[in-house]
Amino acid sequence: MNDKQKTRRLFFALWPTDQVRQSMVELLTSLPQKKNGRVMRPSNLHVTLHFIGQATTSTKDCMHAAARSVQAEPFQIDLNCFGLFPKAKILWMGTRNPSAQLEQLHKKLGLAIEDCGFNSDTRVFSPHVTLARKYTGPVPERVSFSIPWAIEEFVLVESVPFEQGVNYQVIEKYPLA
């Protein structure tokens, strides 16, 4: 197989700072029902902007160039709620009021990468951080929290499998200006 045929599993994401990541982990570990399901590795916590899937080197290069063309201002989100995708059994953390800037970044990036053969998801964008998979417990209730997250860049991430699961590795960064 030559290099052009090799594929990598890719996605664009918001990648938390160490401080934001630590705040998420501390909150998650304080919950009594945290053992219910497969808890995500702290190093893998993120908000997916667009899932690409398997991509060749040339597709990755096209996506990289397209992402570099996206113009957006830095903004802040406030992680302040839990939720559950019951069918997928995913416990997540998100924001009650997604900012217009987050919605615009998602839309601009989606339009930019269309020229690389990407078709945007037709579902409504639901920004969230997956905390646990195969979760069968209730959504944590009456937990009041606020984790401010200054968004100053988005990233291209590769999902790299290993024996215990997957490791997400940032391969490109795109600063907002």
Secondary structure, DSSP 8 states (H G I E B T S, - for coil): --TTT-EEEEEEEE---HHHHHHHHHHHHH-TTTTSSEE--GGG--EEEEEEEEEEHHHHHHHHHHHHT-----EEEEE-EEEEETTTTEEEEE-SS--HHHHHHHHHHHHHHGGGT----SS----EEEEEES--S----S----EEEEE-EEEEEEEEEETTEEEEEEEEEEE--
